[in-house]
Amino acid sequence: KQQAVNTHAYQTAPSNQFTGHYGAADGLNGINKMVFDYLLLPASVAKEHGVHQEELVNQLGIPLDKIMAALKYLVDESLLYNTVDDYHFKSTVNG
């Protein structure tokens, strides 16, 4: 008598350094992911007042309006927060 073996149960999820740690960050893509990833860099995390939106424009080469839309989305998703003013941001997951 043969038993059916569920091979899917043994497959591992694709490797992703953020999997299981940040929840809401899963599924980010495009500019939102680029901005979020930049704010997770050690140099960004180390900034006491966070990263200024103009730094994101300069470093990522993305127009300010798209950066601002991504920042708003990430703040709304509770992944980022404003620090000293409306233009500086830090990540909630490691800030």
Residue pairs with C-beta under 8 A, 6 or more apart in sequence:
13 19
16 26
18 25
18 26
19 26
21 93
22 79
22 93
24 77
24 78
24 79
25 36
25 79
25 93
28 36
31 60
31 62
31 66
31 67
31 69
31 70
32 70
32 73
32 74
34 60
34 62
34 70
35 56
35 60
35 67
35 70
35 71
35 74
36 74
36 79
36 80
36 91
38 44
38 51
38 56
38 59
38 60
39 45
39 50
39 51
39 80
39 89
39 90
39 91
40 91
40 93
40 94
44 50
44 51
44 90
44 91
45 90
45 91
45 94
45 95
47 90
49 83
49 84
49 88
50 82
50 83
50 84
50 88
50 89
50 90
50 95
51 88
51 89
51 90
52 87
52 88
53 64
53 67
53 68
53 71
53 87
53 88
53 89
54 64
54 87
56 62
56 67
56 71
57 63
57 64
57 67
60 67
62 70
71 80
71 89
74 80
74 89
75 81
75 82
75 89
78 92
79 91
79 92
79 93
80 89
80 90
80 91
80 92
81 89
81 90
81 92
81 95
82 88
82 89
83 89
83 90
